[in-house]
Amino acid sequence: MTRPADLIGRILAAALGGYALAYASTGALALLLPVPRADAVYISATLAFLPYLAAILWAFGARSASRAWTGLLVATAPCAAILLLGWPTS
């Protein structure tokens, strides 16, 4: 049976970590797509639910809440780095 603290950790990972992953991947995809900026933003915003869904599935499929958080941080880091560096600049 799952301990309450582990369950709360997973819920927070799914909600907060999933939002962070969706936000970062949406912004990174908008920067990386080789289409006009408005189209890139529209496409990336339309696809934003996919990383969020993946994060939710990962959070509740991982062995522990700490592994869920670690996996989400590892997945979010490259996207956040692209956003922070503003790469590629055009």
C-alpha positions in Angstrom: 0.0 0.0 0.0 1.2 3.5 -0.8 2.1 5.8 2.1 0.3 9.1 2.2 3.5 11.1 1.9 4.5 9.2 -1.3 1.1 9.7 -2.8 1.2 13.4 -2.1 4.7 13.6 -3.6 3.4 11.8 -6.7 0.4 14.1 -7.0 2.6 17.2 -6.7 5.1 15.7 -9.2 2.3 15.1 -11.7 0.7 18.5 -11.2 3.7 20.8 -10.7 6.4 18.9 -12.5 4.0 18.1 -15.3 3.2 21.8 -15.7 6.8 22.7 -15.7 7.6 20.1 -18.3 4.7 21.2 -20.5 5.6 24.8 -20.2 9.3 24.3 -21.0 8.7 21.9 -23.8 6.1 24.2 -25.4 8.5 27.1 -25.3 11.5 25.1 -26.6 9.4 23.6 -29.4 8.2 27.1 -30.4 11.8 28.2 -30.7 13.0 25.1 -32.5 10.3 24.6 -35.1 11.4 25.9 -38.6 8.1 27.6 -39.4 6.9 31.2 -38.9 6.8 32.2 -35.3 3.0 32.4 -35.1 2.7 28.9 -36.5 5.4 27.6 -34.2 3.6 29.0 -31.2 0.3 27.6 -32.3 1.7 24.1 -33.0 3.6 23.9 -29.8 0.7 25.1 -27.7 -1.6 22.6 -29.4 0.9 19.8 -28.6 1.4 20.9 -25.0 -0.9 18.3 -23.5 1.4 15.5 -24.6 4.3 16.2 -22.3 1.9 16.9 -19.5 0.2 13.6 -20.0 3.5 11.8 -20.2 4.5 13.5 -16.9 1.3 12.4 -15.2 1.9 8.8 -16.4 5.5 8.9 -15.3 4.7 10.3 -11.9 2.3 7.5 -11.0 4.3 4.8 -12.9 7.7 5.5 -11.2 8.8 3.3 -8.3 8.8 6.3 -5.9 8.0 9.9 -5.7 11.6 10.8 -5.6 12.2 8.9 -8.9 9.2 10.7 -10.4 10.6 14.1 -9.5 14.1 13.1 -10.8 12.7 11.9 -14.1 10.7 15.1 -14.5 13.6 17.3 -13.7 15.9 15.4 -16.1 13.2 15.8 -18.9 12.6 19.5 -18.1 16.2 20.6 -17.9 17.1 20.5 -21.7 13.9 22.4 -22.6 14.5 24.9 -19.8 18.1 25.4 -21.0 16.9 26.1 -24.5 14.5 28.7 -23.1 17.0 30.3 -20.9 19.7 30.5 -23.5 17.2 31.7 -26.2 18.6 29.2 -28.6 18.4 29.4 -31.6 18.3 33.1 -32.1 17.0 34.3 -35.4 
